[in-house]
Amino acid sequence: MARALIKRSVLGKVEFVGITGSAGKTTTKDLCAGILSGKGSVTKTQQSSNEPAMVANTVVATRPGDRYSVVEVSGGEPRAMNWPLRLFTPSIAVVTLIQREHARSDFGLEDIATEKFRLVQALPKDGIAILNIDDPLLLERGQHCRRKVIWVGRSEGATLRLLECQSKWPQPLTLKVKYKGEDHTVVTALHGEQLALSVLCALAVGVAAGMELPDAIKSLRKLEPSEGRMQVVAGRDDVTFLRDDWKAPLWSLDSPMKFMRDAKAPRKVMVIGTLSDYSRSASKLYPQVAERALEIADQVIFVGPNAYRATKKANGDQLKRLHGFAELRQASLYLREVLRPGDLVLLKGSSRADHLVRLILDRESPIACWESRCGKSQFCTQCKRAYDFSNPATIHSDALSAASDALPLIPNVQGRIALLGLGNPGGKYQLTRHNAGHFALDTLAQEQGMVWEQISLGQVSEGVIQGVQVMLVKPDAAINHSGEVIRRMLGAEELASAAVVIHDDMDLEHGTVKVCRGGGDGGHLGVRSIIGAYGTQDFQRIRLGVRPQGDDSKSRRLVHQRLSNQELQQLTAAFSSGLQQLLNQLQRHEASLVVDAGA
C-alpha cells in the first residue's frame, strides 16, 4: 500500500477509470482498456484482481507516461472502497449492476449498492459516471448524482440505448444501439447476451474519453473475451468448449443456459460445478438446476461435493444423460469417452472451487494436478502445479497413464471374478452403514492375507479363495458416483460376465444378506450410477442388510451412522455367508460345464 501511495504522487497526468459492479467488471475492464489503447498507452488490472492489495499493485504498475489506468474494484463488502479510493481518484467511474454477492451475508443489496456507488461519489466535478439505467438501485442513486452521467441499457432515457441484442452460436454477439438519435450496429468477437452490458459500458467509456462512437465500435470489433467469461476454446479434436468458469452464483446461470438453448450445434453438453449465492437448500436446488439443464443439453455433468444431489432424482432416459462426479478427474475420464467432433461444451463453475478449465487442459496434454480444493482463485492456465509431475501432493497416477485410458485399468482375466465393494473413500466414512461394501472387502483381505495396491481410480487386491481367483476392487469415488469409475476400471464388458457388486441395503435388516442377479437400484444411488454407466441391471450382487434391527423407517439419514462392534461382527458374518453362497454357485456352474462337456 505504501508503494502505491508514493507512486500515485508521480501519476498526476494519468486518468484513472474505475470499474465496479456485481458482475461484468473484468470484461468491462478489458474492453475499456482495449478501446482506450487507441488514444494512448494503458495499464489495467491484471486478470480479476480487484481486492485492495491488487488495486495497489495496479497503481504501482501504472507508468507516468500512461494515458489511462483502468482499475477494477470490488466493493462487495463493508468499507471495501476505503483503501482503493485512497490510492486513486477516478476521472471516469463505471458501475455495471448490483446483485447479491454473498447470499448468506448480512450485507444486503442496498448496502452493496451504497458501497459500490462510493466510486461515483469520488469523482471530481468534471468526472463522468457510467451507470446501468436498467438497475433500479443505480437509477435511484444516479438521479441524485451531481456529476455527468452516461446512462447505458435498454430502458428509455438511456444515453447509449440498447435496441437489439443477439448471440446465437456460432454467430458472435451483435448489438444495435441508439446514440444521439442515430442507430449503430456493433459486431463483437464475444458470445453471450449477458456481455452486452459490458460492451455498452466500454463504448460509453470511449465516448467519455472523447472518442467518436463509430471509432469506439471499430476498436471493439477485434477485442477477445476475458478469460473464463464466455470464452471460446476450440480443441484439436473439433470439440468446442465455452468457458464461463470464473464464478457461478445461482443468478448467473440464466444467461449461459439461454445461450446454450439458442445455440446451433450437433450436440450440446453442460458441465456444472459448484454454485453459490443461493438461499434454498442444496438438496432442493441442484435437482432443479439439473432438470433445467436436461431440457437444453444432450449430456449434463455435475462436478463437486453437491454432484450427487443433482443426480438423486434422475430416472429413465435421464440416467444416460445426467451424471455426477465428486472428483474432477472422474469427469475428465468420462468426457474423454463421450465427447465427439462438433460438440459444444459449456463449463460453468467457480475457479476457486472447481477449476473446470482442467477438463480442457487435460485433453491437450495430461495434467498432474487434480487437487479438489486448492483454494487458489487464479485459473489453472496460470498455475505451475497443473503440469508439475514432481509434486506428490497433486499428482495422480491416472495423469501419467492418460494416453492409454481408452483401455480398462484392470485387464479381463478368464476365470477371475471381481468383487466390487461400494463405499465412500476417506476415514470419515470408514465404519458407517453406507460403507458396508468397503468394510466387507477390507475384512476379507485381512482374513486372506491379501494386500491392497493403489492404482488409478481405486484400490485392488488379488488372491485365490477356495480355488477361485478373485480380485477385490474399491473404486476411489463417492459411492453415489461409482458407475463411471467402475466402468473405467473394468471396461465396458466385464460387469455382467465376471463382477459382483457388494453394497449396503436399507431394505434388509442388519445382519442379513441376499445374493441375487439383476433387479433395480432399490433407491441406492451407487447401484443406480452403475446401471446408468453400463445401461444394464444384469449383474451379480451381494446385498448386505444395514437397517437397524427393529427400525422399519428405512431412513436414508441412517446410512452415515457408525456401526457398533457387535454390528460389525454381524456384518462380517453376513458377508461371509453371502460370499460362500456365491462361490458355491460358481462351483456348481463349473461342474455343470464339465458334465455338459463330457456328454
C-alpha positions as CSV (number, residue, x, y, z in Angstrom):
1,M,0.0,0.0,0.0
2,A,2.8,2.4,0.9
3,R,4.5,1.9,-2.5
4,A,1.2,2.6,-4.2
5,L,0.7,5.9,-2.2
6,I,4.2,7.0,-3.2
7,K,3.7,6.0,-6.8
8,R,0.4,7.8,-7.0
9,S,2.1,11.1,-6.4
10,V,4.0,10.9,-9.7
11,L,1.0,9.9,-11.8
12,G,-0.7,13.3,-11.9
13,K,-1.3,13.2,-15.7
14,V,-2.7,9.7,-15.8
15,E,-6.5,9.4,-16.0
16,F,-7.9,6.6,-13.9
17,V,-11.0,4.7,-14.9
18,G,-12.6,2.8,-12.0
19,I,-14.9,-0.1,-12.7
20,T,-17.1,-1.9,-10.1
21,G,-20.3,-3.9,-10.0
22,S,-21.5,-7.3,-9.0
23,A,-20.8,-8.8,-12.4
24,G,-19.2,-7.9,-15.7
25,K,-16.3,-6.0,-14.1
26,T,-13.4,-7.9,-15.7
27,T,-14.9,-8.0,-19.2
28,T,-15.8,-4.3,-19.0
29,K,-12.2,-3.5,-17.8
30,D,-10.6,-5.5,-20.6
31,L,-12.8,-4.0,-23.3
32,C,-12.3,-0.5,-21.9
33,A,-8.5,-0.9,-21.9
34,G,-8.7,-2.2,-25.5
35,I,-10.7,0.7,-26.7
36,L,-8.7,3.4,-24.8
37,S,-5.4,1.9,-26.2
38,G,-6.3,3.7,-29.4
39,K,-5.8,7.1,-27.6
40,G,-2.5,6.2,-25.8
41,S,-0.7,3.7,-23.5
42,V,-2.9,2.0,-20.9
43,T,-2.2,0.0,-17.8
44,K,-5.0,-2.2,-16.5
45,T,-5.8,-4.5,-13.6
46,Q,-4.5,-8.0,-14.3
47,Q,-7.0,-10.8,-14.5
48,S,-9.8,-10.3,-11.9
49,S,-7.6,-8.9,-9.1
50,N,-10.0,-6.4,-7.6
51,E,-9.2,-6.5,-3.9
52,P,-7.4,-3.5,-2.2
53,A,-4.0,-5.1,-2.4
54,M,-4.4,-5.8,-6.1
55,V,-5.7,-2.3,-6.7
56,A,-2.4,-1.2,-5.1
57,N,-0.5,-3.4,-7.5
58,T,-2.3,-1.8,-10.4
59,V,-1.4,1.6,-9.2
60,V,2.3,0.6,-8.8
61,A,2.3,-0.9,-12.3
62,T,1.0,2.3,-13.8
63,R,3.6,4.3,-15.7
64,P,3.9,8.1,-15.5
65,G,3.7,8.1,-19.3
66,D,0.4,6.2,-19.5
67,R,-2.7,8.0,-20.7
68,Y,-5.0,5.8,-18.8
69,S,-5.1,3.3,-15.9
70,V,-8.1,1.1,-15.9
71,V,-8.7,-0.3,-12.4
72,E,-11.2,-3.0,-11.3
73,V,-12.5,-2.6,-7.8
74,S,-14.6,-5.0,-5.7
75,G,-16.8,-3.0,-3.2
76,G,-18.9,-6.1,-2.2
77,E,-18.1,-5.8,1.5
78,P,-18.4,-3.1,4.1
79,R,-15.7,-0.4,3.7
80,A,-14.2,-2.3,0.7
81,M,-13.8,1.1,-1.1
82,N,-11.8,2.7,1.7
83,W,-8.3,1.8,0.5
84,P,-8.9,1.9,-3.2
85,L,-10.2,5.4,-3.0
86,R,-7.1,6.5,-1.1
87,L,-4.9,5.1,-3.9
88,F,-6.6,6.7,-6.9
89,T,-9.2,9.2,-7.9
90,P,-11.3,8.2,-10.9
91,S,-11.9,10.5,-13.8
92,I,-14.5,8.0,-15.1
93,A,-16.4,5.7,-12.8
94,V,-18.4,2.7,-14.1
95,V,-20.9,0.6,-12.1
96,T,-22.3,-2.3,-14.1
97,L,-25.1,-3.7,-11.9
98,I,-25.9,-4.6,-8.3
99,Q,-26.6,-8.2,-7.3
100,R,-26.3,-10.1,-4.0
101,E,-22.8,-11.4,-4.0
102,H,-23.0,-13.4,-0.7
103,A,-26.4,-14.8,-0.1
104,R,-25.8,-15.7,3.5
105,S,-24.2,-12.3,4.3
106,D,-25.9,-9.6,6.3
107,F,-24.5,-7.1,3.7
108,G,-27.7,-6.7,1.7
109,L,-28.4,-5.2,-1.8
110,E,-28.8,-1.7,-0.5
111,D,-25.6,-1.9,1.4
112,I,-23.7,-3.3,-1.7
113,A,-25.2,-0.5,-3.9
114,T,-24.2,2.2,-1.4
115,E,-20.6,0.9,-1.1
116,K,-20.1,0.5,-4.8
117,F,-21.6,3.9,-5.5
118,R,-18.8,5.5,-3.4
119,L,-16.7,5.1,-6.6
120,V,-19.0,7.6,-8.3
121,Q,-19.1,9.9,-5.3
122,A,-15.3,10.1,-5.5
123,L,-15.4,11.7,-9.0
124,P,-14.1,15.2,-9.3
125,K,-16.5,17.9,-10.5
126,D,-15.6,17.3,-14.2
127,G,-15.7,13.5,-13.8
128,I,-18.1,11.2,-15.6
129,A,-20.2,8.4,-14.3
130,I,-21.4,5.5,-16.4
131,L,-24.4,3.7,-14.9
132,N,-26.8,0.9,-15.8
133,I,-30.2,2.5,-16.2
134,D,-31.9,-0.9,-16.0
135,D,-30.7,-1.4,-12.4
136,P,-33.3,0.3,-10.1
137,L,-30.7,0.7,-7.3
138,L,-28.3,2.5,-9.7
139,L,-31.1,4.5,-11.3
140,E,-32.2,5.8,-7.9
141,R,-28.7,6.9,-6.9
142,G,-27.7,8.2,-10.3
143,Q,-30.7,10.5,-10.5
144,H,-29.3,12.4,-7.5
145,C,-25.7,12.3,-8.7
146,R,-24.1,15.7,-9.2
147,R,-21.7,14.6,-11.8
148,K,-22.3,14.0,-15.5
149,V,-23.9,10.6,-16.1
150,I,-23.9,8.5,-19.3
151,W,-26.7,6.1,-18.9
152,V,-26.5,2.7,-20.6
153,G,-29.1,0.0,-21.0
154,R,-32.4,-0.9,-22.7
155,S,-34.7,1.5,-20.9
156,E,-36.0,4.7,-22.4
157,G,-33.8,7.6,-21.3
158,A,-30.5,5.8,-21.8
159,T,-27.8,7.9,-23.3
160,L,-26.5,4.8,-25.1
161,R,-29.5,2.7,-25.5
162,L,-29.6,-1.0,-26.4
163,L,-32.3,-1.6,-29.1
164,E,-31.5,-5.2,-30.1
165,C,-29.1,-7.9,-28.9
166,Q,-28.4,-11.3,-30.4
167,S,-25.9,-14.0,-29.8
168,K,-26.7,-17.4,-31.4
169,W,-23.8,-19.8,-31.7
170,P,-21.8,-19.8,-33.9
171,Q,-22.6,-16.2,-34.7
172,P,-20.9,-13.6,-32.4
173,L,-22.7,-11.1,-30.1
174,T,-24.2,-8.3,-32.2
175,L,-25.9,-5.2,-30.8
176,K,-28.0,-2.5,-32.3
177,V,-27.7,0.7,-30.2
178,K,-29.0,4.3,-30.4
179,Y,-26.8,7.3,-29.5
180,K,-27.8,10.9,-30.2
181,G,-30.7,9.9,-32.4
182,E,-28.7,7.6,-34.6
183,D,-28.7,3.8,-34.8
184,H,-25.4,1.9,-34.8
185,T,-24.6,-1.8,-35.3
186,V,-22.0,-3.2,-33.0
187,V,-20.4,-6.5,-34.1
188,T,-18.1,-8.1,-31.5
189,A,-15.9,-11.1,-31.1
190,L,-17.8,-12.1,-28.0
191,H,-20.5,-14.6,-27.2
192,G,-23.5,-14.4,-24.9
193,E,-26.1,-11.7,-24.5
194,Q,-25.1,-11.2,-20.9
195,L,-21.9,-9.5,-22.1
196,A,-24.0,-6.7,-23.8
197,L,-23.9,-4.6,-20.7
198,S,-20.1,-4.8,-20.6
199,V,-20.0,-3.8,-24.3
200,L,-22.2,-0.8,-23.6
201,C,-20.2,0.3,-20.6
202,A,-16.9,0.1,-22.6
203,L,-18.3,2.1,-25.5
204,A,-19.6,4.7,-23.0
205,V,-16.1,4.9,-21.5
206,G,-14.7,5.6,-25.0
207,V,-17.3,8.3,-25.5
208,A,-16.5,9.8,-22.1
209,A,-12.8,9.8,-23.0
210,G,-13.6,11.9,-26.1
211,M,-13.8,9.3,-28.8
212,E,-16.5,9.3,-31.5
213,L,-18.8,6.3,-31.1
214,P,-18.1,4.8,-34.5
215,D,-14.4,4.8,-33.7
216,A,-15.0,3.1,-30.4
217,I,-17.2,0.5,-32.1
218,K,-14.4,-0.2,-34.7
219,S,-11.9,-0.7,-31.9
220,L,-14.2,-3.1,-30.1
221,R,-14.7,-5.4,-33.0
222,K,-11.3,-7.1,-32.6
223,L,-11.3,-7.5,-28.8
224,E,-11.4,-11.1,-27.5
225,P,-13.4,-12.1,-24.4
226,S,-11.7,-12.1,-21.0
227,E,-10.6,-15.5,-19.7
228,G,-13.3,-17.6,-18.3
229,R,-16.1,-15.2,-19.3
230,M,-18.0,-16.9,-22.2
231,Q,-14.5,-17.6,-23.7
232,V,-14.5,-20.0,-26.7
233,V,-11.7,-22.6,-26.7
234,A,-11.6,-24.8,-29.8
235,G,-9.9,-28.2,-29.2
236,R,-7.8,-30.1,-31.7
237,D,-10.5,-32.8,-31.9
238,D,-13.2,-30.4,-33.1
239,V,-14.8,-30.2,-29.7
240,T,-15.6,-26.6,-28.8
241,F,-15.6,-25.5,-25.1
242,L,-17.3,-22.4,-23.8
243,R,-15.6,-21.3,-20.6
244,D,-17.8,-19.4,-18.2
245,D,-15.9,-20.8,-15.2
246,W,-14.8,-17.8,-13.1
247,K,-17.7,-17.8,-10.7
248,A,-21.2,-19.4,-10.6
249,P,-23.7,-17.5,-8.4
250,L,-27.1,-19.0,-9.0
251,W,-28.4,-15.8,-10.6
252,S,-25.7,-16.1,-13.3
253,L,-27.0,-19.4,-14.7
254,D,-29.9,-18.0,-16.7
255,S,-27.7,-16.3,-19.4
256,P,-25.4,-19.2,-20.3
257,M,-28.4,-21.6,-20.2
258,K,-30.2,-19.3,-22.7
259,F,-27.1,-19.2,-24.8
260,M,-26.9,-23.0,-25.0
261,R,-30.7,-23.3,-25.7
262,D,-30.3,-20.9,-28.7
263,A,-27.0,-22.4,-29.9
264,K,-26.9,-24.4,-33.1
265,A,-24.6,-27.4,-32.6
266,P,-24.9,-31.1,-33.4
267,R,-24.8,-31.9,-29.7
268,K,-24.8,-29.8,-26.5
269,V,-23.0,-30.7,-23.3
270,M,-23.2,-28.8,-20.0
271,V,-20.7,-29.2,-17.2
272,I,-21.8,-27.5,-13.9
273,G,-19.6,-27.2,-10.9
274,T,-20.1,-25.5,-7.5
275,L,-23.0,-23.0,-7.4
276,S,-23.0,-20.1,-4.8
277,D,-25.2,-17.3,-3.6
278,Y,-28.4,-19.1,-3.1
279,S,-30.8,-19.3,-0.2
280,R,-32.5,-22.6,-0.9
281,S,-31.1,-25.9,0.4
282,A,-28.6,-27.6,-1.9
283,S,-30.7,-30.8,-1.8
284,K,-33.6,-28.9,-3.4
285,L,-31.5,-26.6,-5.6
286,Y,-29.3,-28.9,-7.5
287,P,-32.0,-31.3,-8.8
288,Q,-33.9,-28.2,-10.0
289,V,-30.9,-27.0,-11.9
290,A,-30.4,-30.5,-13.3
291,E,-33.9,-30.5,-14.6
292,R,-33.4,-27.2,-16.4
293,A,-30.1,-28.3,-17.9
294,L,-31.6,-31.6,-19.2
295,E,-34.2,-29.6,-21.1
296,I,-31.4,-27.9,-23.0
297,A,-28.4,-30.3,-23.3
298,D,-27.9,-33.8,-24.6
299,Q,-25.4,-34.5,-21.8
300,V,-25.3,-32.9,-18.3
301,I,-22.4,-33.5,-15.9
302,F,-22.2,-32.1,-12.4
303,V,-18.9,-31.9,-10.6
304,G,-18.1,-31.4,-6.9
305,P,-19.4,-32.2,-3.5
306,N,-23.0,-31.5,-4.5
307,A,-23.0,-33.5,-7.7
308,Y,-24.8,-36.4,-6.0
309,R,-27.6,-34.1,-5.1
310,A,-28.1,-33.1,-8.7
311,T,-28.5,-36.8,-9.9
312,K,-30.5,-38.2,-7.0
313,K,-33.9,-37.8,-8.7
314,A,-32.8,-39.0,-12.2
315,N,-34.8,-41.8,-13.8
316,G,-35.4,-43.4,-17.1
317,D,-33.6,-41.7,-20.0
318,Q,-32.1,-39.2,-17.6
319,L,-29.8,-41.9,-16.2
320,K,-28.0,-42.0,-19.5
321,R,-27.8,-38.2,-19.9
322,L,-27.2,-36.9,-16.4
323,H,-24.0,-37.8,-14.5
324,G,-22.4,-36.6,-11.3
325,F,-18.8,-36.9,-10.2
326,A,-17.4,-35.9,-6.8
327,E,-13.9,-35.5,-8.3
328,L,-13.0,-33.6,-11.5
329,R,-10.6,-36.2,-12.8
330,Q,-13.5,-38.7,-12.9
331,A,-15.4,-36.2,-15.0
332,S,-12.4,-35.8,-17.3
333,L,-12.1,-39.5,-17.9
334,Y,-15.8,-39.7,-18.7
335,L,-15.7,-36.8,-21.1
336,R,-12.7,-38.4,-22.9
337,E,-15.1,-41.3,-23.7
338,V,-18.2,-39.5,-24.7
339,L,-17.2,-36.2,-26.4
340,R,-17.1,-36.3,-30.2
341,P,-16.4,-33.8,-33.0
342,G,-18.9,-31.0,-33.3
343,D,-19.9,-31.0,-29.6
344,L,-20.4,-27.6,-27.9
345,V,-19.5,-27.9,-24.2
346,L,-20.3,-25.3,-21.6
347,L,-18.2,-25.1,-18.5
348,K,-20.0,-23.3,-15.7
349,G,-18.4,-23.2,-12.3
350,S,-16.2,-21.4,-9.8
351,S,-12.5,-21.0,-10.4
352,R,-11.7,-21.1,-6.7
353,A,-13.9,-24.3,-6.0
354,D,-13.8,-26.3,-9.2
355,H,-11.0,-25.2,-11.7
356,L,-13.0,-26.7,-14.6
357,V,-10.5,-25.5,-17.1
358,R,-8.5,-28.6,-16.3
359,L,-11.1,-30.6,-18.4
360,I,-9.7,-28.7,-21.4
361,L,-6.0,-28.7,-20.4
362,D,-6.0,-32.5,-19.8
363,R,-7.4,-33.1,-23.3
364,E,-4.5,-31.2,-24.9
365,S,-1.8,-32.7,-22.6
366,P,-2.2,-34.9,-19.5
367,I,-2.1,-32.8,-16.3
368,A,-0.6,-33.6,-13.0
369,C,-2.8,-31.7,-10.6
370,W,-6.3,-32.9,-9.8
371,E,-6.5,-31.3,-6.3
372,S,-10.1,-30.7,-5.4
373,R,-9.9,-27.7,-3.1
374,C,-6.5,-25.9,-3.5
375,G,-8.2,-22.6,-2.5
376,K,-6.4,-20.6,-5.3
377,S,-8.6,-18.2,-7.2
378,Q,-6.4,-18.0,-10.2
379,F,-7.1,-20.0,-13.3
380,C,-5.1,-23.2,-13.8
381,T,-3.8,-21.8,-17.1
382,Q,-1.5,-19.6,-14.9
383,C,-0.6,-22.2,-12.3
384,K,2.7,-24.1,-12.5
385,R,1.2,-27.0,-10.5
386,A,-1.0,-28.0,-13.4
387,Y,1.9,-29.8,-15.1
388,D,4.2,-30.3,-12.1
389,F,4.6,-34.1,-12.2
390,S,7.3,-33.8,-9.4
391,N,4.8,-32.6,-6.8
392,P,3.5,-35.7,-4.9
393,A,0.8,-33.6,-3.3
394,T,-1.1,-33.1,-6.5
395,I,-0.1,-35.9,-8.9
396,H,-2.5,-38.8,-9.6
397,S,-1.3,-41.9,-11.4
398,D,-4.1,-41.6,-14.0
399,A,-2.4,-38.4,-15.2
400,L,0.7,-40.5,-16.1
401,S,-1.4,-43.2,-17.9
402,A,-3.8,-40.9,-19.7
403,A,-2.5,-41.9,-23.1
404,S,-3.8,-45.4,-22.5
405,D,-7.0,-44.6,-20.7
406,A,-9.2,-45.9,-23.5
407,L,-8.3,-49.3,-22.1
408,P,-9.7,-50.7,-18.9
409,L,-7.3,-50.3,-15.9
410,I,-8.0,-53.8,-14.8
411,P,-7.4,-56.4,-17.6
412,N,-10.0,-59.1,-18.1
413,V,-8.6,-62.4,-16.9
414,Q,-10.6,-65.5,-17.8
415,G,-11.9,-67.4,-14.7
416,R,-11.3,-64.5,-12.3
417,I,-14.2,-62.7,-10.6
418,A,-14.0,-59.1,-9.5
419,L,-15.6,-58.3,-6.1
420,L,-16.6,-54.6,-6.2
421,G,-17.2,-53.0,-2.8
422,L,-19.1,-49.8,-2.8
423,G,-18.4,-47.1,-0.2
424,N,-17.1,-43.5,0.3
425,P,-13.4,-43.1,0.4
426,G,-11.8,-41.5,3.5
427,G,-11.6,-42.3,7.2
428,K,-14.7,-40.2,7.9
429,Y,-17.0,-42.8,6.4
430,Q,-14.9,-45.9,7.0
431,L,-17.2,-47.7,9.5
432,T,-20.6,-46.3,8.5
433,R,-23.6,-48.4,7.2
434,H,-23.1,-46.9,3.7
435,N,-19.6,-48.3,3.6
436,A,-20.6,-51.9,4.1
437,G,-19.1,-52.8,0.8
438,H,-15.7,-51.4,1.7
439,F,-15.7,-52.9,5.1
440,A,-16.6,-56.4,3.8
441,L,-13.7,-56.3,1.4
442,D,-11.3,-54.9,4.0
443,T,-12.2,-57.7,6.3
444,L,-11.9,-60.3,3.6
445,A,-8.5,-59.1,2.5
446,Q,-7.3,-59.2,6.1
447,E,-8.6,-62.7,6.7
448,Q,-7.0,-64.0,3.4
449,G,-3.7,-62.1,3.8
450,M,-4.3,-60.1,0.7
451,V,-2.5,-56.8,0.2
452,W,-4.2,-53.7,-1.2
453,E,-2.5,-51.9,-4.1
454,Q,-3.3,-48.3,-5.0
455,I,-3.9,-47.9,-8.8
456,S,-5.5,-45.2,-10.8
457,L,-9.1,-44.5,-9.6
458,G,-9.0,-47.0,-6.8
459,Q,-7.5,-49.9,-4.8
460,V,-7.2,-53.5,-5.8
461,S,-6.1,-56.8,-4.2
462,E,-5.7,-60.2,-5.8
463,G,-5.8,-63.7,-4.4
464,V,-7.3,-67.2,-4.5
465,I,-10.3,-68.1,-2.3
466,Q,-11.5,-71.8,-2.3
467,G,-9.8,-72.3,-5.7
468,V,-11.4,-69.3,-7.3
469,Q,-9.1,-66.4,-8.5
470,V,-10.6,-63.2,-7.2
471,M,-9.8,-59.5,-7.4
472,L,-11.1,-57.1,-4.8
473,V,-11.8,-53.7,-6.1
474,K,-12.6,-50.5,-4.2
475,P,-13.3,-47.5,-6.6
476,D,-11.9,-44.2,-5.4
477,A,-15.2,-42.4,-5.9
478,A,-18.1,-41.1,-3.9
479,I,-20.4,-44.1,-3.6
480,N,-23.2,-42.3,-5.4
481,H,-21.0,-41.7,-8.4
482,S,-19.3,-45.1,-8.6
483,G,-20.6,-46.2,-12.0
484,E,-18.4,-44.3,-14.4
485,V,-15.3,-45.0,-12.3
486,I,-16.0,-48.8,-12.2
487,R,-16.6,-48.8,-16.0
488,R,-13.3,-47.1,-16.4
489,M,-11.6,-49.6,-14.2
490,L,-13.2,-52.8,-15.6
491,G,-14.0,-51.8,-19.1
492,A,-17.4,-51.9,-20.9
493,E,-17.9,-55.7,-20.8
494,E,-16.8,-57.3,-17.6
495,L,-19.5,-56.2,-15.3
496,A,-22.1,-58.7,-16.4
497,S,-19.7,-61.6,-17.0
498,A,-17.3,-61.5,-14.1
499,A,-18.1,-58.9,-11.5
500,V,-20.1,-58.9,-8.2
501,V,-21.2,-55.6,-6.7
502,I,-21.2,-55.6,-2.9
503,H,-23.3,-52.9,-1.3
504,D,-25.4,-51.8,1.7
505,D,-29.1,-52.3,1.6
506,M,-31.5,-50.4,3.9
507,D,-34.4,-52.7,2.8
508,L,-32.7,-55.6,4.6
509,E,-32.4,-55.9,8.3
510,H,-28.8,-55.6,9.7
511,G,-27.0,-59.0,9.7
512,T,-28.9,-60.4,6.8
513,V,-27.7,-60.9,3.2
514,K,-29.1,-61.6,-0.2
515,V,-27.2,-62.9,-3.2
516,C,-29.0,-62.1,-6.4
517,R,-28.6,-61.2,-10.1
518,G,-30.5,-58.3,-11.7
519,G,-33.2,-56.1,-10.3
520,G,-33.5,-52.3,-10.0
521,D,-31.4,-50.0,-7.8
522,G,-33.8,-50.1,-4.9
523,G,-33.2,-46.4,-4.3
524,H,-29.4,-47.0,-3.9
525,L,-27.7,-44.2,-5.8
526,G,-24.4,-46.1,-6.1
527,V,-26.2,-49.0,-7.8
528,R,-28.2,-46.5,-9.9
529,S,-24.9,-45.0,-11.1
530,I,-23.6,-48.4,-12.2
531,I,-26.8,-49.2,-14.0
532,G,-26.6,-45.8,-15.7
533,A,-22.9,-46.3,-16.7
534,Y,-23.5,-49.7,-18.2
535,G,-27.0,-49.4,-19.3
536,T,-28.0,-52.7,-17.8
537,Q,-29.3,-54.2,-14.5
538,D,-28.0,-57.6,-15.3
539,F,-25.1,-58.1,-12.9
540,Q,-24.4,-60.1,-9.7
541,R,-24.9,-58.5,-6.3
542,I,-24.3,-59.3,-2.6
543,R,-26.7,-57.1,-0.8
544,L,-25.7,-56.5,2.9
545,G,-28.6,-55.6,5.2
546,V,-27.8,-52.5,7.3
547,R,-31.2,-51.4,8.5
548,P,-31.0,-51.3,12.3
549,Q,-32.9,-54.2,13.9
550,G,-36.4,-53.2,14.9
551,D,-36.3,-50.0,12.8
552,D,-38.8,-50.1,9.9
553,S,-38.3,-46.4,8.9
554,K,-35.6,-47.1,6.3
555,S,-34.4,-43.5,6.8
556,R,-31.7,-42.7,4.4
557,R,-30.1,-40.5,7.1
558,L,-29.0,-43.7,8.9
559,V,-26.6,-44.7,6.1
560,H,-23.9,-42.4,7.6
561,Q,-24.4,-43.8,11.1
562,R,-21.3,-45.6,12.5
563,L,-21.7,-49.3,13.3
564,S,-21.1,-50.7,16.7
565,N,-18.6,-53.5,17.3
566,Q,-21.5,-56.0,17.5
567,E,-23.0,-54.8,14.2
568,L,-19.5,-55.0,12.5
569,Q,-19.3,-58.7,13.6
570,Q,-22.8,-59.3,12.3
571,L,-21.9,-57.6,9.0
572,T,-18.8,-59.8,8.7
573,A,-20.8,-62.9,9.3
574,A,-23.4,-61.9,6.8
575,F,-20.9,-61.2,4.1
576,S,-19.1,-64.5,4.7
577,S,-22.4,-66.3,4.2
578,G,-23.1,-64.3,1.0
579,L,-19.7,-64.9,-0.4
580,Q,-20.0,-68.6,0.4
581,Q,-23.3,-68.7,-1.5
582,L,-21.7,-67.0,-4.4
583,L,-18.7,-69.4,-4.5
584,N,-21.0,-72.4,-4.3
585,Q,-23.0,-71.1,-7.2
586,L,-19.7,-70.7,-9.3
587,Q,-18.5,-74.2,-8.4
588,R,-21.9,-75.7,-9.3
589,H,-21.8,-73.8,-12.6
590,E,-18.3,-75.0,-13.4
591,A,-19.3,-78.6,-12.5
592,S,-22.3,-78.4,-14.9
593,L,-20.0,-77.2,-17.6
594,V,-17.7,-80.3,-17.1
595,V,-20.7,-82.6,-17.2
596,D,-22.0,-80.9,-20.4
597,A,-18.6,-81.2,-22.0
598,G,-18.4,-84.9,-21.1
599,A,-21.8,-85.6,-22.6
